[in-house]
Protein backbone atom coordinates (compact mmCIF):
# COMPACT_ATOMS: atom_id res chain seq x y z
CA UNK A 1 0.00 0.00 0.00
CA UNK A 2 1.49 3.33 -1.04
CA UNK A 3 1.38 6.11 1.61
CA UNK A 4 0.91 8.60 -1.22
CA UNK A 5 -2.11 6.80 -2.68
CA UNK A 6 -5.12 9.12 -2.90
CA UNK A 7 -8.53 8.28 -1.45
CA UNK A 8 -11.78 10.20 -1.73
CA UNK A 9 -12.75 11.97 1.48
CA UNK A 10 -16.24 10.58 1.96
CA UNK A 11 -18.92 12.59 0.15
CA UNK A 12 -16.75 15.73 0.00
CA UNK A 13 -14.91 16.83 -3.12
CA UNK A 14 -11.52 16.25 -1.56
CA UNK A 15 -8.87 13.57 -1.89
CA UNK A 16 -6.39 12.79 0.86
CA UNK A 17 -3.33 10.58 0.91
CA UNK A 18 -3.77 7.27 2.71
CA UNK A 19 -1.00 8.31 5.10
CA UNK A 20 -1.53 11.65 6.82
CA UNK A 21 1.11 13.69 8.64
CA UNK A 22 0.04 14.39 12.23
CA UNK A 23 1.64 17.37 13.91
CA UNK A 24 0.92 16.95 17.63
CA UNK A 25 4.59 16.14 18.32
CA UNK A 26 5.55 19.41 16.61
CA UNK A 27 3.88 21.20 19.53
CA UNK A 28 6.76 19.87 21.65
CA UNK A 29 4.71 17.32 23.55
CA UNK A 30 6.78 15.93 26.46
CA UNK A 31 10.05 17.22 24.98
CA UNK A 32 11.25 19.85 22.57
CA UNK A 33 11.75 19.44 18.82
CA UNK A 34 13.91 22.07 17.15
CA UNK A 35 12.83 24.06 14.10
CA UNK A 36 15.20 22.28 11.73
CA UNK A 37 13.86 18.86 12.73
CA UNK A 38 10.28 20.05 12.37
CA UNK A 39 10.85 21.48 8.90
CA UNK A 40 12.87 18.41 7.91
CA UNK A 41 9.90 16.15 8.66
CA UNK A 42 7.59 18.31 6.55
CA UNK A 43 10.03 18.23 3.66
CA UNK A 44 10.52 14.48 3.96
CA UNK A 45 6.75 13.91 4.07
CA UNK A 46 6.25 16.16 1.05
CA UNK A 47 9.02 14.46 -0.93
CA UNK A 48 7.38 11.10 -0.13
CA UNK A 49 4.14 12.27 -1.70
CA UNK A 50 2.21 12.92 1.51
CA UNK A 51 -0.45 15.55 0.88
CA UNK A 52 -2.64 15.49 4.00
CA UNK A 53 -1.56 17.43 7.11
CA UNK A 54 -3.43 17.76 10.41
CA UNK A 55 -2.87 20.28 13.18
CA UNK A 56 -4.74 21.98 16.04
CA UNK A 57 -4.50 25.07 18.26
CA UNK A 58 -4.05 22.79 21.29
CA UNK A 59 -0.80 21.28 19.99
CA UNK A 60 1.89 23.32 21.68
CA UNK A 61 -0.54 26.18 22.41
CA UNK A 62 -0.40 27.22 18.75
CA UNK A 63 3.18 26.14 18.03
CA UNK A 64 2.11 23.28 15.75
CA UNK A 65 -0.01 25.59 13.61
CA UNK A 66 2.85 28.09 13.42
CA UNK A 67 5.22 25.36 12.26
CA UNK A 68 2.72 23.95 9.77
CA UNK A 69 2.31 27.33 8.14
CA UNK A 70 6.03 27.98 8.10
CA UNK A 71 6.80 24.71 6.31
CA UNK A 72 3.80 24.59 3.97
CA UNK A 73 3.67 28.28 3.05
CA UNK A 74 5.53 28.03 -0.23
CA UNK A 75 4.04 24.73 -1.34
CA UNK A 76 1.32 24.82 -4.00
CA UNK A 77 -1.80 25.30 -1.85
CA UNK A 78 -3.96 23.34 -4.26
CA UNK A 79 -1.76 20.26 -3.95
CA UNK A 80 -2.40 19.43 -0.29
CA UNK A 81 -5.23 19.11 2.23
CA UNK A 82 -4.98 20.75 5.65
CA UNK A 83 -7.16 20.20 8.71
CA UNK A 84 -7.24 22.02 12.02
CA UNK A 85 -9.69 22.30 14.91
CA UNK A 86 -11.87 24.58 16.99
CA UNK A 87 -13.05 24.44 20.59
CA UNK A 88 -10.19 26.30 22.23
CA UNK A 89 -9.20 29.95 22.16
CA UNK A 90 -5.57 30.95 22.55
CA UNK A 91 -5.06 33.95 24.83
CA UNK A 92 -1.67 35.75 24.87
CA UNK A 93 -0.03 35.50 28.31
CA UNK A 94 3.31 35.58 30.07
CA UNK A 95 5.11 32.26 29.96
CA UNK A 96 5.46 32.33 33.73
CA UNK A 97 1.67 32.35 34.03
CA UNK A 98 0.95 29.43 31.67
CA UNK A 99 0.66 25.75 32.59
CA UNK A 100 2.18 24.15 29.49
CA UNK A 101 1.75 20.52 30.64
CA UNK A 102 2.35 18.24 28.72
CA UNK A 103 3.94 20.59 26.17
CA UNK A 104 7.55 21.71 26.45
CA UNK A 105 8.57 25.28 25.58
CA UNK A 106 5.32 25.89 23.72
CA UNK A 107 4.00 29.14 22.26
CA UNK A 108 3.08 31.94 24.74
CA UNK A 109 -0.68 31.47 24.74
CA UNK A 110 -3.06 30.29 27.43
CA UNK A 111 -5.60 27.67 26.34
CA UNK A 112 -9.26 28.36 27.04
CA UNK A 113 -12.16 26.12 26.03
CA UNK A 114 -14.77 27.95 23.97
CA UNK A 115 -17.50 26.13 22.03
CA UNK A 116 -19.70 29.18 21.48
CA UNK A 117 -20.66 30.48 18.03
CA UNK A 118 -18.61 33.67 18.42
CA UNK A 119 -15.70 31.83 20.01
CA UNK A 120 -15.63 29.32 17.16
CA UNK A 121 -15.63 32.04 14.52
CA UNK A 122 -12.78 33.82 16.31
CA UNK A 123 -10.80 30.61 16.81
CA UNK A 124 -11.15 29.70 13.14
CA UNK A 125 -9.84 33.11 12.08
CA UNK A 126 -7.03 32.96 14.65
CA UNK A 127 -5.89 29.60 13.25
CA UNK A 128 -5.67 31.03 9.74
CA UNK A 129 -3.59 33.90 11.11
CA UNK A 130 -1.18 31.53 12.86
CA UNK A 131 -0.93 29.36 9.76
CA UNK A 132 -0.63 32.43 7.50
CA UNK A 133 -2.47 30.42 4.87
CA UNK A 134 -5.62 31.46 3.05
CA UNK A 135 -7.67 28.46 4.10
CA UNK A 136 -7.97 25.17 5.88
CA UNK A 137 -9.90 22.45 4.06
CA UNK A 138 -11.26 20.48 7.02
CA UNK A 139 -12.20 21.72 10.49
CA UNK A 140 -12.94 19.45 13.46
CA UNK A 141 -14.64 20.31 16.77
CA UNK A 142 -11.97 19.20 19.22
CA UNK A 143 -12.18 17.22 22.47
CA UNK A 144 -15.87 17.14 23.36
CA UNK A 145 -15.48 13.62 24.77
CA UNK A 146 -15.61 12.12 28.24
CA UNK A 147 -11.87 11.42 28.12
CA UNK A 148 -11.13 15.16 27.96
CA UNK A 149 -14.10 16.80 29.67
CA UNK A 150 -15.11 14.23 32.29
CA UNK A 151 -18.37 14.92 34.11
CA UNK A 152 -18.87 18.14 32.13
CA UNK A 153 -19.04 16.26 28.83
CA UNK A 154 -22.84 16.17 28.36
CA UNK A 155 -23.13 19.95 28.75
CA UNK A 156 -20.00 20.57 26.67
CA UNK A 157 -21.37 18.34 23.90
CA UNK A 158 -24.69 20.20 23.92
CA UNK A 159 -22.95 23.57 23.73
CA UNK A 160 -20.75 22.42 20.86
CA UNK A 161 -23.68 20.99 18.89
CA UNK A 162 -25.21 24.45 19.07
CA UNK A 163 -22.34 26.95 18.98
CA UNK A 164 -19.55 25.19 17.08
CA UNK A 165 -21.95 23.43 14.77
CA UNK A 166 -23.74 26.63 13.75
CA UNK A 167 -20.46 28.41 13.09
CA UNK A 168 -18.85 25.64 11.08
CA UNK A 169 -22.05 24.92 9.18
CA UNK A 170 -22.19 28.57 8.11
CA UNK A 171 -18.53 28.54 7.08
CA UNK A 172 -19.17 25.39 5.03
CA UNK A 173 -22.24 26.92 3.40
CA UNK A 174 -20.18 29.99 2.49
CA UNK A 175 -17.44 27.82 0.96
CA UNK A 176 -14.85 28.96 3.48
CA UNK A 177 -14.18 25.35 4.54
CA UNK A 178 -14.99 22.19 2.59
CA UNK A 179 -15.62 19.66 5.37
CA UNK A 180 -16.60 19.90 9.03
CA UNK A 181 -16.46 17.25 11.72
CA UNK A 182 -15.60 16.18 15.24
CA UNK A 183 -12.22 15.04 16.58
CA UNK A 184 -12.32 13.00 19.81
CA UNK A 185 -11.10 9.86 21.58
CA UNK A 186 -14.45 8.01 21.68
CA UNK A 187 -16.46 6.59 18.80
CA UNK A 188 -19.68 6.92 20.83
CA UNK A 189 -19.33 10.71 20.80
CA UNK A 190 -18.76 10.71 17.04
CA UNK A 191 -21.78 8.47 16.57
CA UNK A 192 -24.05 10.73 18.59
CA UNK A 193 -22.77 13.81 16.77
CA UNK A 194 -23.55 12.21 13.40
CA UNK A 195 -27.01 11.24 14.61
CA UNK A 196 -27.73 14.82 15.61
CA UNK A 197 -26.03 16.90 12.93
CA UNK A 198 -24.96 16.78 9.28
CA UNK A 199 -21.21 16.27 9.70
CA UNK A 200 -18.88 15.36 6.83
CA UNK A 201 -16.10 13.69 8.77
CA UNK A 202 -14.53 12.58 12.04
CA UNK A 203 -11.06 12.28 13.50
CA UNK A 204 -11.15 9.28 15.82
CA UNK A 205 -8.15 8.67 18.08
CA UNK A 206 -7.38 5.09 19.05
CA UNK A 207 -10.83 3.54 18.83
CA UNK A 208 -10.54 1.59 15.61
CA UNK A 209 -7.35 -0.46 15.71
CA UNK A 210 -6.04 -4.01 15.63
CA UNK A 211 -7.05 -4.14 19.30
CA UNK A 212 -10.43 -2.42 19.13
CA UNK A 213 -13.21 -2.80 16.58
CA UNK A 214 -16.31 -1.98 18.60
CA UNK A 215 -17.01 0.98 16.33
CA UNK A 216 -17.97 -1.57 13.65
CA UNK A 217 -21.23 -2.13 15.52
CA UNK A 218 -22.96 1.19 14.89
CA UNK A 219 -20.68 4.12 14.14
CA UNK A 220 -18.78 3.01 11.03
CA UNK A 221 -21.89 1.57 9.32
CA UNK A 222 -23.65 4.91 9.86
CA UNK A 223 -20.65 6.72 8.37
CA UNK A 224 -20.85 4.53 5.28
CA UNK A 225 -24.56 5.19 4.97
CA UNK A 226 -24.15 8.95 5.33
CA UNK A 227 -20.94 9.28 3.32
CA UNK A 228 -18.95 10.57 6.29
CA UNK A 229 -15.19 10.08 6.21
CA UNK A 230 -13.28 8.89 9.28
CA UNK A 231 -9.62 9.74 9.77
CA UNK A 232 -7.94 7.53 12.37
CA UNK A 233 -5.27 8.89 14.67
CA UNK A 234 -3.72 7.02 17.56
CA UNK A 235 -3.78 3.84 15.51
CA UNK A 236 -1.06 2.36 17.71
CA UNK A 237 -3.33 2.70 20.78
CA UNK A 238 -0.83 5.29 22.10
CA UNK A 239 2.15 2.99 21.77
CA UNK A 240 1.73 -0.75 22.25
CA UNK A 241 0.95 -1.53 18.60
CA UNK A 242 4.22 0.18 17.64
CA UNK A 243 6.48 -1.15 20.38
CA UNK A 244 4.85 -4.52 20.93
CA UNK A 245 4.22 -6.02 24.36
CA UNK A 246 7.48 -4.81 25.90
CA UNK A 247 7.84 -3.85 29.58
CA UNK A 248 6.28 -0.42 30.11
CA UNK A 249 4.29 -0.52 26.85
CA UNK A 250 1.60 2.15 26.75
CA UNK A 251 -2.08 1.60 26.01
CA UNK A 252 -4.46 4.57 26.06
CA UNK A 253 -1.70 6.79 27.50
CA UNK A 254 -1.13 4.48 30.51
CA UNK A 255 0.83 1.27 31.18
CA UNK A 256 -0.89 -1.54 29.30
CA UNK A 257 -2.89 -3.98 31.47
CA UNK A 258 -1.98 -7.66 31.34
CA UNK A 259 -4.95 -8.73 29.20
CA UNK A 260 -3.94 -6.22 26.52
CA UNK A 261 -0.29 -7.29 26.78
CA UNK A 262 -1.30 -10.92 26.26
CA UNK A 263 -3.50 -10.10 23.25
CA UNK A 264 -0.67 -8.15 21.65
CA UNK A 265 1.74 -11.03 22.30
CA UNK A 266 -0.60 -13.33 20.39
CA UNK A 267 -0.86 -10.87 17.50
CA UNK A 268 2.93 -10.54 17.50
CA UNK A 269 3.27 -14.31 17.25
CA UNK A 270 1.25 -14.30 14.03
CA UNK A 271 3.27 -11.33 12.78
CA UNK A 272 6.56 -13.09 13.47
CA UNK A 273 5.47 -16.29 11.76
CA UNK A 274 4.73 -14.36 8.56
CA UNK A 275 7.48 -11.74 8.72
CA UNK A 276 5.04 -8.86 9.17
CA UNK A 277 6.07 -5.94 11.41
CA UNK A 278 3.37 -5.30 14.01
CA UNK A 279 3.20 -1.54 13.23
CA UNK A 280 2.77 -2.32 9.53
CA UNK A 281 -0.24 -4.49 10.30
CA UNK A 282 -1.67 -1.83 12.64
CA UNK A 283 -1.45 0.89 9.99
CA UNK A 284 -2.66 -1.07 7.00
CA UNK A 285 -5.58 -2.66 8.82
CA UNK A 286 -7.12 0.71 9.62
CA UNK A 287 -7.30 2.10 6.08
CA UNK A 288 -8.85 -1.10 4.73
CA UNK A 289 -12.23 0.09 6.00
CA UNK A 290 -14.16 1.83 3.19
CA UNK A 291 -15.13 4.76 5.45
CA UNK A 292 -11.50 5.44 6.47
CA UNK A 293 -9.47 7.24 3.78
CA UNK A 294 -6.42 8.12 5.89
CA UNK A 295 -4.29 7.07 8.85
CA UNK A 296 -2.61 9.94 10.70
CA UNK A 297 0.68 9.36 12.46
CA UNK A 298 2.80 11.85 14.34
CA UNK A 299 6.58 11.53 14.56
CA UNK A 300 9.47 13.25 16.33
CA UNK A 301 12.27 12.67 13.83
CA UNK A 302 12.77 12.24 10.10
CA UNK A 303 13.94 8.71 10.84
CA UNK A 304 10.68 7.84 12.61
CA UNK A 305 8.68 9.29 9.75
CA UNK A 306 10.58 7.27 7.15
CA UNK A 307 10.16 4.11 9.21
CA UNK A 308 6.41 4.71 9.41
CA UNK A 309 6.25 5.15 5.64
CA UNK A 310 8.16 1.88 5.17
CA UNK A 311 5.74 0.06 7.50
CA UNK A 312 2.77 1.52 5.65
CA UNK A 313 3.99 0.03 2.37
CA UNK A 314 5.35 -3.27 3.75
CA UNK A 315 3.87 -6.26 1.82
CA UNK A 316 1.43 -8.29 3.93
CA UNK A 317 0.10 -11.65 2.68
CA UNK A 318 -3.66 -12.08 2.57
CA UNK A 319 -3.57 -15.19 4.75
CA UNK A 320 -2.05 -13.13 7.58
CA UNK A 321 -5.41 -11.47 8.10
CA UNK A 322 -7.20 -14.80 7.78
CA UNK A 323 -5.06 -16.26 10.55
CA UNK A 324 -5.77 -13.33 12.86
CA UNK A 325 -9.48 -13.96 12.38
CA UNK A 326 -9.11 -17.70 12.86
CA UNK A 327 -7.26 -17.08 16.12
CA UNK A 328 -10.02 -14.77 17.36
CA UNK A 329 -7.65 -11.79 17.30
CA UNK A 330 -9.67 -9.84 14.75
CA UNK A 331 -13.40 -9.53 14.24
CA UNK A 332 -14.79 -11.66 11.43
CA UNK A 333 -16.62 -8.67 9.93
CA UNK A 334 -13.58 -6.37 9.98
CA UNK A 335 -12.52 -5.29 6.46
CA UNK A 336 -8.92 -6.18 5.71
CA UNK A 337 -6.45 -5.11 3.00
CA UNK A 338 -6.76 -6.92 -0.31
N, C-alpha and C positions, 0 to 999 in steps of 0.2 A: 504494500500500500504506500503510495507516494504522499509525503506530508504536504506537497504542493498541489495535490489533486483538488479540484474545485467541486463544491457541492452547493446545490441551491439551498437558500436559507428559508425553508418552509414556504409559505405562500408569498413571501416578499420578493421583490425584484432585486435580490442581492445574491451574490455567490461568495462563499468563504472557503478558504483552504481547510482541508481536513485537520490539519494541525494549526492551532492558534497560539500566538505568543502572549502568554500571561505576564503581567508586569507588577504583580504584588511584590516580588522580591526587590524590584527597583525602587520601592519605597523604603529600602533599608530595614526590612523586617528582621529583627533579632541582631543583625550586624550590618555594618556599612558596606556598600558597594561603591567603588569610585566611578567618576564620570566616564573614564575611558573604557572601563569594563562594561558599563551600561550601554554605551554607544556601540561597543564592539559586538554585543549580543544582538542589537537591532540590525547591524550591518550583516552579521552572519545569518540571521533569520531571513533578511531580505534576499541575500545572495542565494539562499536555499529555496527561494520561491514562496516563502511564507507571506501571505497577504491579509491575514486577520490578526488584529492587535486589540487587546482588552486592557482597560485601565479603570481607575476609580479615584475620586477625591480622597477616600479613606487611606489609600496606599501611600504611606509616608506623609500624611497630612498635605497632600498636593504634590509631593515630590515626584511620584510616578507620572502624573499627568505632565508635569514640567519636562521630565526626561523624554516622555513619548513625543511631545511636540518638538523638542530639540532635535531628536534623531529622525523624525519622519517629515520634518518641515519641507525639505527640498526634494522629497520623493513625489512622483506624480500622484496627486490626490485621488485621481480616478482609478488608480491601480490597486488600492487597498481598502479594506473595511476596518473601521475603528468603532469600538464601543466603550462607553463610560457609564457612569451611574449617578443617580440622584438619591436624596434622602439625608444628606449631611450638608451643612453649610460650613465653610472654612472662614474663621474669624482671625484676622491678624492679631498677634499677641507676642509678648516677650517670651523668649525661649525659657527663661527661668520660671515662667508661670504656666508652662504647658506640660501635661503628662503625656509623654510620647510613647509609652508602653503599648505594643511591643516593638515600636519602630526606633531606629537608632539614627540620631542626627538627622531628623526629618525636617521638612520645611516649617517655617515659623507661623503656623496657623493652628488655632484651637478648633477641634471638631465639635460640631453641635448638630444633633439630630433635628431635622426639619422636614416634615412630610406634607406641609401645607402647599396650597396652590402657588402662593406668592414665593414661598421659600424654594419650591421646585423650579420655578421660572428663573429665579436669581441664581440658584445653584447650576442650572444648565448653562446660563450665560457665563458664569464664573469659570466653569470647566473649559469653555471655548477660549476664554482669555488666557488661562494657564497653558492650554495646548498651543495657542496662537495658530490655530487652524480654523478654516471657515466653517467646518461642520464635523459632527460625529454622525455615524450612520445608524447606530443602535444605542438605545439608552435604557438601562435597567433600573428599576426601583430596588435599592440596596438594603439588605439586612432587616427585613420585616418578619423574621422568623423567631421561633421560641429560643433557639440557640443563642441569638444575639440579644433579644429584648426580654426574655424571661416572662415573668408574670404580666408585664405590660403588653405582651404581644397582641392579644385580641384588640385592644384599643388602638395600638400602633397600626395594625393591619387595616382597621376600619378607617383611620385617618388617611392612610396612604391610598386606599381604594377611592377615596373622595379627592383629596388634594393632589397627590402625585398623578393619579390617573387622569384627572381633568386637565392638568397642565400638559402632560405628555400626549394625551389624545389630541389636544389642540395643536401642539407642535407637529404631530404626525399629519393632521388634516391640512396644515399649512405647508407641508412639504419640507419643514425644517429638519426633521429626522425621519428615517425610512421605517424603522421598526422600534417598537417599545415593548418592554417586558419586565420581569421580576428576577432578581438575582439573590438567592438564599441558599441555606444549607439543608432545607427540608422539602422533599417532594410534595408533602401534604399541603404546604403553604402555596406552592406553585399551582397545585391542582385546584385549590379553592379560589385562587386569583383568576384562573382561566374559567372557572364556573361562573364567576361574578362579572368579569369584564372581558372585553375583546382585545386580548393581548396577542402579539405576534410571536413572542419568543420568551425563553427562560434561560437563565444561567444557573445550573444546579451543581452545587459543590458536594461531591463525595457520596451521592445517594443513588447513583447507578454505576456500579463497578463490578469487577469479578467477584467481589464479596457480597454485594447487595443488589438485588433485582426486584425489590418490593414495588418499585414504581411501575413495573410492568402490569400491575393489577388494574390500576385505574388511570393514573396520570398520563403515561406515555400513549395508551390507546386514545385518550381524549385529544392529546396533541396531534396525533395522526389524523383524527377525524376533523379537527379544526384547522389543520395546516400550520400549527405552531412549531417553530424550531426550538430545539433544546441544545444548548451548548453545555458540555460537561467540564467542570473544573474539579480539582481535587480527586482526579481519577485514580490516584494511588492511595486513597483513603488516608491522606495526610502523611503517608510514608511507607507503610508496611508492604504495599504492593510494588514499591521500588526497591526497598532494601531486602525484602524477604523476612522470614521469621527469625531475625537475629535478636540477641539480647538488647532490650531497650527500644525495640521497634515501636513506632507510633501508629496509633489507630484513632482517628477522630481527635487529633491533637493531644492525645494522652497515651501513656504506655498501653500497649495492646493487651487485652485480657487473654487468658490461656485458651479459651475456646476459639478465638480468632487466630491466635498463633498456630494452633493445631490445624485449622482449616487451611491456612496459608502453607503450612508444611506439606499438606496433601496436594495442594495445587502445584507447589514447587516440585514435588516428586514427578508429577506428570510432565511438567516443563523440562526437567532434567532428562527424562527418558526420551524426549523428542527434540532435545537441543533447542528449546525455545526460551529465551530470557523472560523471566516473570514480568518485568516492566513492558516488554513488547506485547505480551498477551493482554496486559491490563489496558494498554492504549488502544490496541486494535479491536478489542472486544467492544469498547464503548461506541465507536463510530460505525459499527455494523448495524446499529438500530436505524431504521429509515427516518425517524424523527430527529436524529442527532447528526448534524452536518459537521461538527467540529469538536475536537478535544483540545482544551486549553491547558498548557503546562507552563509553569513559571520556573526559571532557572537563575542561578547566581553567577555562573561563569559561561564563557563561550564553550568550554569543554563539556559542561553539563548539557548545554543546548544541543551540541552536535551529537552527543550520546543519545539524547532523547529522539532526535531525528533518525538516527540509525535504528533504534528500537522500533520506531513507528513503521519503518519500511522493512523490518526483518521478516523473511519468509516464514510462514507458519502453515504446516500441513493441515488439511481439512480434518483429518482424523484426530488431531489434537483436541479440537472442540468436542468431537464425538465422545472421546474418552472422558473429558471433564463432565459431560452430561451423564455418561454411564456410571461414573463414580459418585454421582449426586453432588458434584461441586459447582454445578451450573444448572440453572433452571432449564427444563426441557423446552419451554416456549421462548427462550432468549435467542434473538437473532444473533448469528455469528458470521464472521467474515467468510466470503466465498472465494 
